[in-house]
């Protein structure tokens, strides 16, 4: 119940609201405003996980995004999420957290045997060990490694949460609300700029919340609150907390991840869990601050070892002590602030400073408060397995490579500070080549690549005065260029402590004959010796060292390890850090959920659904739908317990015997108008179009410039300068772009306009020998005889009072008509047709029957026009004009297109007249031939011929026309089938085309 | 994601556009004799420069106009956009 490490007063948490949660099944309490980490530490819990490779006990190291260890499996609001950063996740009532990468428990983990076998797990272990025997990889090694690897467990449940995407535009985006970010946002806002200020943490202010400073006689925290309150009141400013800008992309587009409601106990139904912001900013201020880096020493991964600034943050923000007997191990002044904070809370720290005895404002203050300071000292190795118990410390010699004195001191935590690393990730992502700043041993942004400006600690300035000045100046100047307004702001007076110089010291030497692990990268268990091995084995490029050792990889992206790794490589290689260079920074800066990336585009919202005006009728009449692009088309209409095969056979047969109607609304329709329309069509299509009379339709074929068939369809001359073009459903959008390309770019002199009318017209095909009789009932006042409305004829007439277009065209090969009415009347038309058609045995038919009808007629469609066929391949060379020029004509003369043995369309029937031939089967001479078996062609479309009552397929086959009458095998290794087939003509039914003209 | 200035609509996100290849390729005139070499060059041969490249984009989710865009293929910097009837130098 009690929280033994909670301070009585300190902190910004809400002590009036207690929150209960569980950790590894144990019920615990924290307060509103805690993170999982701060609440666990308050309860004295430090062992939270096991490391990736050696399963070593791990605790907390940081207090925010820099945390490499404390990744937990967290269940809350009904979902379970792996790899949650305990230092970032806010505590909510009922949350349940469990440790990862351990079995059976974090206290007793069988995998920890790896730790004692560590001499067998050096860098590159996996590359070296599992090479042979080769056959072991799939069955033994890989399954074993897969089981052993990975941290948390991803849920396999459907994610019920709501995620959103938002697009935003602004003049200035400020990433981070520390002193320089607040100053920039404030100055820009005062200039009238549209500003977005993004803060990753729940609280605004950054280091102002933890540093002992004052601005205009206000404490840092109070000043931050004052500025934020004013910014929030301004209409031109958007202020967002819990929002991480994680990626900097082209043309100043930044992407931000907002945790909208993870911290809320209750939320309204439509509140999203998380939101992804795409922000296009005219200018960006990168005020991302800096991250403390550790000093490397023995067993430096033991629970209870913290970054010194994190220890301070736990005290000042959360009112939590990370320990009651702290050792402070530092090479610079900033850790003295942590020591003073401990002292303020009546805890006696010992400071180990690697520098020789000297004086500075902070050192003097620590001395005056009676803090035990030991100069030229450092921690050699931490003792304790699951928690620090003591530390072996040493007095360094002058060269800092050996010890003058070694002793052991008791402690329950070690707070380490190896100076500060600017967070340059976003700057680097923007394309900024970084430069090495000797003064701070770290990289800072160099020349701008996009509209980004780094300020404050992110730019390597570590004093408050400088950060504020930079912030105000840049915020003001950048925004003034956009708004052309400049409001003078006086830079406030600052009171801060002056820091002395830091020590360029980052790794403790080891005494002779001692060899504890010294970790550089905690998250990936990369130690000093691993990097040494990589270099010894010849890896020179830092990118190669990274990949071989996994240094700096995984979710923390080496935030605390990169620079120490570079220092180590440059020391061993006798180079300086800038020569070694740095690895590439890639988005996302912090892990984001897949749900947020996907946003609302899941399930039904994955893509738009296009429904025809008759969709509801199809639904009511047991249509089984198929996706055709975004369209839903009836595949067949199920009667009773019919299968797809039975239903499509019945529907197709009824078309051949009586009459059927089919919803053809989805066909692409393009309206073409203008005095040059005929000339344009004549160039677009391979056949002649100049002489098509008004009131007539023509079948047309269009090619790409390389001679390959692009699409086919009918076009009808509605009036002198007005045409109605149809395309296949799949190619509708491409054909429109194609036409626009030629009209806008190639032949702008042609006076023609094109526009898509696909959605404006509802279409129904009436097909079958009784279709004329049915049509005459639909249009009692119209002469629909073969003479008045011949094949490829066109008429406009009223359909029960509604204007309509009648095209006598056929895809099924039967006597057929297509009727178009305005979309609004589509359902009316369809229902009327069903009613009138009863007397003629009318049945609706779907795409499966439609395919059957066209295949047995030998009409080509998508599977034959597959981007590899020219007109003569699919027996459409009759449509290719020899007299005129058209798109792609010159390519048809290519040698390869004209060889005698070129592929041609043929028909196939199985010898047994029973076995259906799978689409995609290969045609071979000898089914038992040794692989690779020479392929003579492939099966493009298959159906059950309702006319002949046996299977029939279309195939594209080498020298096809000369193969007619011969026997081959159609083999489908996928379906494990081999069927003996005979090659016949592709026109299996009505080869003369009498029916369509009847 | 690129930010492309359509000469008709203004600055719009890349997802509204569709890429259309090299804008400097000129189609041989219709109804005119063309050598097979010239034709093959037109159909198949494209340069893949590192650096400035004048290319076609179509504003498919906007005004449906084809436009010219001068872009650096390495850095994605866009120097200029123009109507297809205009020249980019």
Contacts between the chains, C-beta under 8 A, distances in Angstrom:
chain1	res1	chain2	res2	distance
A	167	B	13	7.6
A	249	B	1	6.0
A	250	B	1	6.4
A	250	B	2	5.6
A	250	B	3	7.8
A	250	B	76	4.6
A	251	B	1	7.2
A	251	B	2	5.5
A	251	B	3	3.9
A	251	B	76	7.1
A	251	B	78	7.5
A	252	B	3	7.5
A	253	B	1	5.2
A	253	B	3	7.0
A	278	B	1	7.4
A	280	B	3	6.3
A	280	B	13	7.6
A	431	B	75	7.1
A	449	B	75	7.9
A	683	B	30	5.9
A	705	B	27	7.6
A	705	B	42	7.4
A	705	B	43	5.2
A	706	B	43	5.3
A	706	B	44	7.6
A	733	B	60	7.9
A	737	B	18	7.1
A	737	B	58	6.0
A	737	B	60	6.7
A	740	B	58	7.1
A	740	B	64	6.1
A	740	B	66	6.6
A	741	B	20	7.1
A	741	B	58	7.5
A	741	B	66	6.1
A	744	B	65	6.6
A	744	B	66	4.8
A	744	B	84	5.8
A	745	B	56	7.2
A	745	B	66	5.5
A	745	B	84	5.0
A	746	B	27	5.1
A	747	B	30	7.4
A	748	B	84	7.8
A	748	B	85	6.6
A	884	B	31	7.7
A	885	B	30	5.0
A	885	B	31	4.7
A	890	B	28	7.6
A	890	B	34	6.1
A	890	B	36	7.6
A	890	B	39	4.6
A	891	B	39	7.2
A	891	B	43	6.3
A	893	B	36	7.3
